[in-house]
Amino acid sequence: MPSKPAGTLYRGREGMWSWVAHRITGVGIFFFLLVHVLDTALVRVSPEAYNEVIGTYKNPVVGLLEVGLVAAILFHAFNGIRLILVDFWAKGPRYQRQLMIGVGVGWVVLFVPFVIRHLTHVFGG
């Protein structure tokens, strides 16, 4: 039985999970933008219908979905910067784990205050 060459088996870790999360957040952001463009285009067809659609967005469920959207956008943006550094900085691949930690720290630093402020607004009045 032939043996596998040493060092060729991809073991995942932070690189794999960031790859998966980057794709998922990208698809989610794409669908949000599609809906956003469609509902904004509605204003040209019928301002009354546009106002009705926008009015349906003013509820706690959509407020929670907005939290998810901001989480996705922040992760996707920070991870995109990490990918640029890994691809174009000579030392990037060597520091991939530290860069991933930086993505997590940056995400938490911006996301937690947003969630507190946003949910206060959504549920507090």
N, CA, C and O atoms as a DFTB+ gen file, in Angstrom:
500 C
 N C O
     1  1       0.848      -1.176       0.000
     2  2       0.000       0.000       0.000
     3  2       0.898       1.245       0.000
     4  3       1.765       1.387       0.861
     5  1       0.683       2.148      -0.975
     6  2       1.536       3.340      -1.030
     7  2       1.218       4.290       0.115
     8  3       0.057       4.494       0.472
     9  1       2.259       4.859       0.676
    10  2       2.048       5.816       1.770
    11  2       1.864       7.218       1.217
    12  3       2.326       7.539       0.122
    13  1       1.189       8.035       1.986
    14  2       0.961       9.428       1.581
    15  2       2.228      10.230       1.831
    16  3       2.895      10.041       2.849
    17  1       2.560      11.115       0.917
    18  2       3.737      11.959       1.160
    19  2       3.525      12.820       2.407
    20  3       2.420      13.298       2.664
    21  1       4.573      13.003       3.154
    22  2       4.484      13.783       4.392
    23  2       4.123      15.224       4.097
    24  3       4.633      15.822       3.149
    25  1       3.239      15.779       4.916
    26  2       2.924      17.196       4.812
    27  2       1.874      17.577       3.787
    28  3       1.639      18.767       3.581
    29  1       1.238      16.622       3.139
    30  2       0.257      16.990       2.120
    31  2      -1.187      16.874       2.596
    32  3      -2.100      17.326       1.904
    33  1      -1.405      16.290       3.738
    34  2      -2.772      16.122       4.235
    35  2      -3.218      17.405       4.925
    36  3      -2.651      17.812       5.939
    37  1      -4.235      18.028       4.359
    38  2      -4.746      19.276       4.938
    39  2      -5.517      18.942       6.199
    40  3      -6.415      18.100       6.177
    41  1      -5.176      19.589       7.287
    42  2      -5.771      19.269       8.567
    43  2      -6.801      20.298       9.049
    44  3      -7.330      20.174      10.154
    45  1      -7.077      21.280       8.250
    46  2      -8.108      22.236       8.627
    47  2      -7.628      23.297       9.578
    48  3      -6.788      24.124       9.224
    49  1      -8.152      23.283      10.776
    50  2      -7.890      24.264      11.806
    51  2      -8.513      25.606      11.420
    52  3      -9.523      25.644      10.717
    53  1      -7.913      26.706      11.879
    54  2      -8.540      28.016      11.680
    55  2      -8.699      28.381      10.205
    56  3      -9.650      29.072       9.841
    57  1      -7.786      27.929       9.360
    58  2      -7.895      28.232       7.927
    59  2      -9.145      27.652       7.299
    60  3      -9.821      28.318       6.514
    61  1      -9.454      26.410       7.642
    62  2     -10.636      25.763       7.080
    63  2     -11.914      26.435       7.575
    64  3     -12.822      26.712       6.791
    65  1     -11.979      26.692       8.875
    66  2     -13.206      27.271       9.425
    67  2     -13.410      28.698       8.938
    68  3     -14.545      29.114       8.707
    69  1     -12.335      29.450       8.780
    70  2     -12.499      30.805       8.254
    71  2     -12.928      30.758       6.796
    72  3     -13.685      31.620       6.349
    73  1     -12.455      29.760       6.042
    74  2     -12.865      29.593       4.649
    75  2     -14.372      29.328       4.581
    76  3     -15.083      29.947       3.791
    77  1     -14.846      28.406       5.414
    78  2     -16.273      28.071       5.442
    79  2     -17.096      29.296       5.853
    80  3     -18.074      29.638       5.188
    81  1     -16.703      29.952       6.942
    82  2     -17.451      31.114       7.437
    83  2     -17.421      32.257       6.426
    84  3     -18.406      32.983       6.289
    85  1     -16.310      32.428       5.718
    86  2     -16.216      33.496       4.724
    87  2     -17.217      33.255       3.593
    88  3     -17.859      34.191       3.116
    89  1     -17.346      31.997       3.167
    90  2     -18.308      31.673       2.094
    91  2     -19.741      31.862       2.570
    92  3     -20.565      32.432       1.855
    93  1     -20.041      31.388       3.774
    94  2     -21.409      31.501       4.302
    95  2     -21.793      32.965       4.476
    96  3     -22.885      33.370       4.076
    97  1     -20.905      33.764       5.068
    98  2     -21.226      35.180       5.261
    99  2     -21.335      35.898       3.922
   100  3     -22.172      36.787       3.762
   101  1     -20.501      35.523       2.962
   102  2     -20.584      36.146       1.638
   103  2     -21.916      35.881       0.959
   104  3     -22.509      36.786       0.372
   105  1     -22.387      34.648       1.037
   106  2     -23.688      34.303       0.437
   107  2     -24.813      35.041       1.165
   108  3     -25.729      35.564       0.531
   109  1     -24.743      35.080       2.486
   110  2     -25.770      35.799       3.254
   111  2     -25.814      37.281       2.915
   112  3     -26.891      37.854       2.755
   113  1     -24.652      37.898       2.808
   114  2     -24.585      39.324       2.449
   115  2     -25.107      39.531       1.040
   116  3     -25.801      40.513       0.776
   117  1     -24.783      38.618       0.125
   118  2     -25.281      38.721      -1.247
   119  2     -26.813      38.721      -1.271
   120  3     -27.421      39.556      -1.942
   121  1     -27.434      37.798      -0.549
   122  2     -28.900      37.736      -0.552
   123  2     -29.518      38.962       0.113
   124  3     -30.563      39.442      -0.326
   125  1     -28.882      39.474       1.170
   126  2     -29.375      40.717       1.758
   127  2     -29.323      41.842       0.730
   128  3     -30.290      42.587       0.574
   129  1     -28.195      41.967       0.028
   130  2     -28.067      43.040      -0.960
   131  2     -29.080      42.892      -2.090
   132  3     -29.604      43.887      -2.590
   133  1     -29.358      41.657      -2.491
   134  2     -30.363      41.423      -3.526
   135  2     -31.734      41.930      -3.065
   136  3     -32.410      42.649      -3.801
   137  1     -32.137      41.559      -1.858
   138  2     -33.422      42.014      -1.318
   139  2     -33.415      43.529      -1.159
   140  3     -34.404      44.194      -1.467
   141  1     -32.309      44.069      -0.682
   142  2     -32.199      45.515      -0.475
   143  2     -32.354      46.279      -1.792
   144  3     -33.067      47.281      -1.842
   145  1     -31.706      45.824      -2.841
   146  2     -31.828      46.482      -4.143
   147  2     -33.259      46.384      -4.653
   148  3     -33.797      47.353      -5.189
   149  1     -33.877      45.216      -4.490
   150  2     -35.250      45.042      -4.964
   151  2     -36.236      45.918      -4.194
   152  3     -37.097      46.558      -4.798
   153  1     -36.118      45.953      -2.859
   154  2     -37.080      46.772      -2.122
   155  2     -36.820      48.260      -2.317
   156  3     -37.757      49.057      -2.274
   157  1     -35.574      48.649      -2.529
   158  2     -35.286      50.062      -2.804
   159  2     -35.789      50.455      -4.200
   160  3     -36.262      51.575      -4.394
   161  1     -35.689      49.546      -5.162
   162  2     -36.189      49.824      -6.515
   163  2     -37.704      49.992      -6.524
   164  3     -38.258      50.619      -7.426
   165  1     -38.368      49.434      -5.526
   166  2     -39.826      49.531      -5.437
   167  2     -40.298      50.976      -5.310
   168  3     -41.429      51.290      -5.681
   169  1     -39.445      51.856      -4.790
   170  2     -39.835      53.253      -4.621
   171  2     -40.158      53.911      -5.968
   172  3     -40.997      54.809      -6.039
   173  1     -39.489      53.461      -7.029
   174  2     -39.767      54.016      -8.367
   175  2     -41.100      53.525      -8.917
   176  3     -41.761      54.227      -9.682
   177  1     -41.492      52.313      -8.522
   178  2     -42.735      51.729      -9.012
   179  2     -43.922      52.308      -8.257
   180  3     -44.892      52.767      -8.859
   181  1     -43.832      52.280      -6.928
   182  2     -44.935      52.764      -6.114
   183  2     -44.404      53.186      -4.742
   184  3     -44.061      52.331      -3.925
   185  1     -44.332      54.485      -4.484
   186  2     -43.861      54.940      -3.174
   187  2     -44.699      54.390      -2.018
   188  3     -44.169      54.136      -0.936
   189  1     -45.999      54.206      -2.239
   190  2     -46.853      53.659      -1.187
   191  2     -46.473      52.218      -0.870
   192  3     -46.395      51.840       0.299
   193  1     -46.236      51.410      -1.904
   194  2     -45.824      50.023      -1.697
   195  2     -44.463      49.974      -1.016
   196  3     -44.228      49.130      -0.152
   197  1     -43.572      50.873      -1.401
   198  2     -42.259      50.953      -0.765
   199  2     -42.414      51.230       0.732
   200  3     -41.792      50.563       1.559
   201  1     -43.241      52.212       1.071
   202  2     -43.465      52.549       2.480
   203  2     -44.054      51.367       3.257
   204  3     -43.710      51.153       4.419
   205  1     -44.937      50.607       2.615
   206  2     -45.515      49.423       3.252
   207  2     -44.444      48.375       3.538
   208  3     -44.385      47.810       4.631
   209  1     -43.601      48.125       2.543
   210  2     -42.544      47.127       2.708
   211  2     -41.584      47.558       3.807
   212  3     -41.229      46.750       4.666
   213  1     -41.161      48.811       3.796
   214  2     -40.242      49.319       4.814
   215  2     -40.901      49.244       6.193
   216  3     -40.230      48.969       7.187
   217  1     -42.203      49.488       6.252
   218  2     -42.927      49.398       7.519
   219  2     -42.906      47.991       8.103
   220  3     -42.882      47.826       9.322
   221  1     -42.915      46.976       7.239
   222  2     -42.886      45.598       7.746
   223  2     -41.538      45.258       8.371
   224  3     -41.439      44.298       9.135
   225  1     -40.502      46.029       8.059
   226  2     -39.171      45.764       8.618
   227  2     -39.030      46.274      10.049
   228  3     -38.044      45.957      10.715
   229  1     -39.975      47.042      10.529
   230  2     -39.859      47.647      11.855
   231  2     -40.479      46.741      12.912
   232  3     -41.524      47.052      13.484
   233  1     -39.811      45.614      13.160
   234  2     -40.254      44.693      14.197
   235  2     -39.033      43.990      14.804
   236  3     -37.960      43.996      14.201
   237  1     -39.182      43.395      15.972
   238  2     -38.034      42.783      16.659
   239  2     -37.356      41.650      15.888
   240  3     -36.144      41.467      16.009
   241  1     -38.109      40.896      15.106
   242  2     -37.500      39.801      14.341
   243  2     -36.491      40.357      13.345
   244  3     -35.380      39.841      13.226
   245  1     -36.876      41.405      12.633
   246  2     -35.954      42.025      11.682
   247  2     -34.793      42.678      12.427
   248  3     -33.665      42.690      11.935
   249  1     -35.069      43.220      13.609
   250  2     -33.990      43.774      14.428
   251  2     -32.945      42.726      14.768
   252  3     -31.748      43.012      14.753
   253  1     -33.389      41.513      15.075
   254  2     -32.448      40.424      15.353
   255  2     -31.724      39.983      14.084
   256  3     -30.539      39.652      14.128
   257  1     -32.426      39.976      12.961
   258  2     -31.774      39.651      11.691
   259  2     -30.702      40.686      11.338
   260  3     -29.675      40.348      10.750
   261  1     -30.948      41.946      11.700
   262  2     -29.947      42.989      11.475
   263  2     -28.686      42.737      12.290
   264  3     -27.581      43.037      11.837
   265  1     -28.847      42.188      13.490
   266  2     -27.686      41.811      14.303
   267  2     -26.874      40.751      13.555
   268  3     -25.649      40.840      13.483
   269  1     -27.551      39.764      13.006
   270  2     -26.864      38.736      12.219
   271  2     -26.186      39.300      10.996
   272  3     -25.085      38.880      10.640
   273  1     -26.837      40.252      10.347
   274  2     -26.241      40.884       9.166
   275  2     -24.961      41.622       9.530
   276  3     -23.951      41.493       8.838
   277  1     -24.996      42.391      10.607
   278  2     -23.796      43.126      11.031
   279  2     -22.698      42.152      11.440
   280  3     -21.526      42.386      11.147
   281  1     -23.057      41.076      12.105
   282  2     -22.062      40.060      12.475
   283  2     -21.390      39.500      11.225
   284  3     -20.169      39.349      11.180
   285  1     -22.196      39.195      10.217
   286  2     -21.654      38.644       8.973
   287  2     -20.765      39.648       8.255
   288  3     -19.686      39.295       7.777
   289  1     -21.211      40.897       8.178
   290  2     -20.431      41.919       7.483
   291  2     -19.097      42.161       8.178
   292  3     -18.060      42.253       7.522
   293  1     -19.120      42.262       9.506
   294  2     -17.872      42.487      10.240
   295  2     -16.906      41.321      10.058
   296  3     -15.724      41.535       9.786
   297  1     -17.395      40.087      10.205
   298  2     -16.512      38.945      10.023
   299  2     -15.967      38.911       8.605
   300  3     -14.767      38.726       8.402
   301  1     -16.840      39.089       7.627
   302  2     -16.431      39.006       6.227
   303  2     -15.375      40.073       5.909
   304  3     -14.412      39.806       5.190
   305  1     -15.561      41.263       6.441
   306  2     -14.599      42.339       6.193
   307  2     -13.253      42.051       6.848
   308  3     -12.213      42.145       6.195
   309  1     -13.264      41.703       8.131
   310  2     -12.004      41.423       8.826
   311  2     -11.302      40.204       8.240
   312  3     -10.081      40.204       8.085
   313  1     -12.062      39.175       7.918
   314  2     -11.450      37.990       7.339
   315  2     -10.916      38.283       5.938
   316  3      -9.900      37.717       5.535
   317  1     -11.580      39.150       5.203
   318  2     -11.075      39.554       3.890
   319  2      -9.726      40.253       3.996
   320  3      -8.836      40.029       3.176
   321  1      -9.583      41.098       5.007
   322  2      -8.289      41.751       5.243
   323  2      -7.245      40.700       5.609
   324  3      -6.105      40.768       5.148
   325  1      -7.628      39.739       6.428
   326  2      -6.703      38.653       6.791
   327  2      -6.267      37.880       5.553
   328  3      -5.091      37.547       5.404
   329  1      -7.212      37.598       4.669
   330  2      -6.876      36.868       3.443
   331  2      -5.919      37.658       2.560
   332  3      -5.000      37.090       1.970
   333  1      -6.133      38.956       2.470
   334  2      -5.219      39.799       1.695
   335  2      -3.817      39.726       2.287
   336  3      -2.838      39.610       1.550
   337  1      -3.712      39.792       3.613
   338  2      -2.405      39.712       4.267
   339  2      -1.759      38.346       4.051
   340  3      -0.558      38.266       3.789
   341  1      -2.530      37.286       4.155
   342  2      -1.976      35.945       3.949
   343  2      -1.503      35.783       2.502
   344  3      -0.462      35.174       2.254
   345  1      -2.258      36.320       1.556
   346  2      -1.917      36.150       0.144
   347  2      -0.788      37.055      -0.332
   348  3       0.040      36.634      -1.140
   349  1      -0.743      38.288       0.158
   350  2       0.182      39.263      -0.420
   351  2       1.324      39.688       0.494
   352  3       2.224      40.398       0.046
   353  1       1.318      39.285       1.743
   354  2       2.405      39.600       2.661
   355  2       3.251      38.343       2.778
   356  3       2.725      37.268       3.069
   357  1       4.528      38.462       2.557
   358  2       5.411      37.288       2.543
   359  2       5.322      36.482       3.833
   360  3       5.420      35.255       3.801
   361  1       5.139      37.151       4.961
   362  2       5.062      36.454       6.241
   363  2       3.628      36.074       6.620
   364  3       3.407      35.487       7.679
   365  1       2.663      36.399       5.778
   366  2       1.258      36.153       6.081
   367  2       0.931      34.715       6.432
   368  3       0.294      34.472       7.457
   369  1       1.351      33.737       5.605
   370  2       1.017      32.348       5.944
   371  2       1.606      31.897       7.282
   372  3       1.010      31.071       7.973
   373  1       2.741      32.420       7.640
   374  2       3.387      32.044       8.898
   375  2       2.597      32.559      10.101
   376  3       2.629      31.953      11.172
   377  1       1.886      33.680       9.924
   378  2       1.147      34.301      11.026
   379  2      -0.361      34.118      10.897
   380  3      -1.135      34.906      11.441
   381  1      -0.777      33.080      10.177
   382  2      -2.208      32.889       9.922
   383  2      -3.016      32.754      11.217
   384  3      -4.100      33.325      11.332
   385  1      -2.500      32.012      12.175
   386  2      -3.238      31.829      13.433
   387  2      -3.381      33.158      14.171
   388  3      -4.466      33.470      14.662
   389  1      -2.312      33.945      14.259
   390  2      -2.371      35.238      14.941
   391  2      -3.315      36.195      14.208
   392  3      -4.044      36.962      14.836
   393  1      -3.294      36.141      12.883
   394  2      -4.213      36.985      12.114
   395  2      -5.662      36.584      12.369
   396  3      -6.542      37.442      12.446
   397  1      -5.912      35.280      12.500
   398  2      -7.270      34.818      12.792
   399  2      -7.709      35.273      14.171
   400  3      -8.870      35.634      14.366
   401  1      -6.797      35.259      15.127
   402  2      -7.111      35.783      16.461
   403  2      -7.431      37.270      16.363
   404  3      -8.346      37.758      17.028
   405  1      -6.678      37.989      15.534
   406  2      -6.957      39.415      15.310
   407  2      -8.334      39.642      14.714
   408  3      -9.021      40.599      15.070
   409  1      -8.736      38.761      13.804
   410  2     -10.094      38.847      13.239
   411  2     -11.123      38.711      14.350
   412  3     -12.078      39.485      14.417
   413  1     -10.929      37.731      15.218
   414  2     -11.870      37.510      16.319
   415  2     -11.917      38.675      17.292
   416  3     -12.992      39.085      17.729
   417  1     -10.750      39.206      17.629
   418  2     -10.698      40.340      18.565
   419  2     -11.357      41.564      17.939
   420  3     -12.173      42.224      18.584
   421  1     -11.013      41.876      16.689
   422  2     -11.620      43.024      16.013
   423  2     -13.127      42.879      15.905
   424  3     -13.874      43.841      16.082
   425  1     -13.563      41.651      15.608
   426  2     -14.999      41.388      15.492
   427  2     -15.697      41.653      16.823
   428  3     -16.727      42.326      16.856
   429  1     -15.152      41.134      17.912
   430  2     -15.764      41.318      19.233
   431  2     -15.769      42.788      19.630
   432  3     -16.773      43.294      20.132
   433  1     -14.647      43.478      19.406
   434  2     -14.530      44.888      19.803
   435  2     -15.582      45.754      19.113
   436  3     -16.103      46.688      19.723
   437  1     -15.899      45.464      17.869
   438  2     -16.910      46.259      17.163
   439  2     -18.325      45.707      17.324
   440  3     -19.288      46.473      17.364
   441  1     -18.454      44.395      17.416
   442  2     -19.776      43.786      17.423
   443  2     -20.498      43.943      18.758
   444  3     -21.690      44.250      18.775
   445  1     -19.810      43.742      19.860
   446  2     -20.470      43.792      21.177
   447  2     -21.106      45.165      21.439
   448  3     -22.272      45.219      21.830
   449  1     -20.379      46.275      21.237
   450  2     -21.046      47.573      21.444
   451  2     -22.226      47.792      20.492
   452  3     -23.238      48.378      20.877
   453  1     -22.089      47.316      19.243
   454  2     -23.206      47.451      18.310
   455  2     -24.428      46.706      18.827
   456  3     -25.534      47.246      18.820
   457  1     -24.233      45.463      19.277
   458  2     -25.368      44.652      19.742
   459  2     -26.055      45.332      20.915
   460  3     -27.283      45.406      20.962
   461  1     -25.275      45.824      21.854
   462  2     -25.859      46.493      23.020
   463  2     -26.688      47.692      22.574
   464  3     -27.835      47.847      22.992
   465  1     -26.120      48.528      21.739
   466  2     -26.821      49.734      21.279
   467  2     -28.035      49.387      20.425
   468  3     -29.112      49.955      20.607
   469  1     -27.861      48.459      19.501
   470  2     -28.941      48.118      18.572
   471  2     -30.116      47.447      19.278
   472  3     -31.272      47.799      19.041
   473  1     -29.816      46.476      20.151
   474  2     -30.915      45.790      20.831
   475  2     -31.613      46.704      21.832
   476  3     -32.806      46.545      22.093
   477  1     -30.876      47.662      22.394
   478  2     -31.520      48.667      23.244
   479  2     -32.529      49.455      22.423
   480  3     -33.630      49.750      22.890
   481  1     -32.150      49.789      21.214
   482  2     -33.047      50.539      20.324
   483  2     -34.234      49.680      19.873
   484  3     -35.372      50.147      19.852
   485  1     -33.958      48.421      19.512
   486  2     -35.017      47.530      18.994
   487  2     -36.035      47.208      20.085
   488  3     -37.241      47.273      19.846
   489  1     -35.556      46.859      21.284
   490  2     -36.477      46.418      22.331
   491  2     -36.811      47.484      23.357
   492  3     -37.751      47.335      24.138
   493  1     -36.035      48.560      23.351
   494  2     -36.252      49.583      24.366
   495  2     -37.127      50.741      23.909
   496  3     -37.583      51.537      24.730
   497  1     -37.355      50.836      22.654
   498  2     -38.281      51.868      22.257
   499  2     -37.767      52.812      21.273
   500  3     -38.480      53.731      20.869
